[in-house]
């Protein structure tokens, strides 16, 4: 699996299911920092998209 850090400004609504997929892959213990960063990037992108739509 290649790691890719997501730019929240490049997110599209079609990519948002990635959040759920990532959460399913999170181990119960010893979560790699890259997974937390990816989840944070996805959630920030979701918030920005929601904000943009309601502006």
C-alpha positions as CSV (number, residue, x, y, z in Angstrom):
1,X,0.0,0.0,0.0
2,X,1.5,3.3,-0.9
3,X,1.0,6.1,1.6
4,X,-0.4,9.4,0.2
5,X,-1.0,12.4,2.3
6,X,-4.1,14.0,1.2
7,X,-4.5,17.7,0.5
8,X,-7.9,18.7,2.0
9,X,-8.3,21.2,-0.8
10,X,-8.1,18.5,-3.4
11,X,-10.8,16.3,-1.8
12,X,-14.0,15.5,-3.7
13,X,-17.2,14.2,-2.1
14,X,-16.7,10.9,-3.9
15,X,-13.5,10.4,-1.8
16,X,-15.2,10.7,1.5
17,X,-16.0,7.0,1.9
18,X,-12.2,6.7,2.4
19,X,-12.8,7.9,6.0
20,X,-15.0,4.9,6.8
21,X,-12.6,2.5,5.1
22,X,-9.7,3.9,7.0
23,X,-11.5,3.7,10.3
24,X,-12.2,0.0,9.6
25,X,-8.5,-0.6,9.1
26,X,-7.4,1.1,12.3
27,X,-5.9,-1.5,14.7
28,X,-7.2,-1.4,18.3
29,X,-3.6,-0.8,19.6
30,X,-0.4,0.7,18.3
31,X,-2.0,2.8,15.5
32,X,0.7,4.0,13.1
33,X,1.0,7.8,13.1
34,X,0.5,7.9,9.3
35,X,-2.9,6.4,9.7
36,X,-3.9,9.1,12.2
37,X,-2.6,11.8,9.8
38,X,-4.5,10.3,6.9
39,X,-7.7,10.2,9.0
40,X,-7.2,13.8,10.1
41,X,-6.6,14.9,6.5
42,X,-9.8,13.2,5.4
43,X,-11.9,14.7,8.2
44,X,-10.5,18.2,7.6
45,X,-11.4,17.8,3.9
46,X,-14.9,16.7,4.8
47,X,-15.4,19.7,7.1
48,X,-14.1,22.1,4.5
49,X,-16.4,20.6,1.8
50,X,-19.4,21.0,4.2
51,X,-18.4,24.5,5.0
52,X,-18.0,25.4,1.3
53,X,-21.4,24.0,0.5
54,X,-23.1,26.0,3.3
55,X,-21.4,29.3,2.5
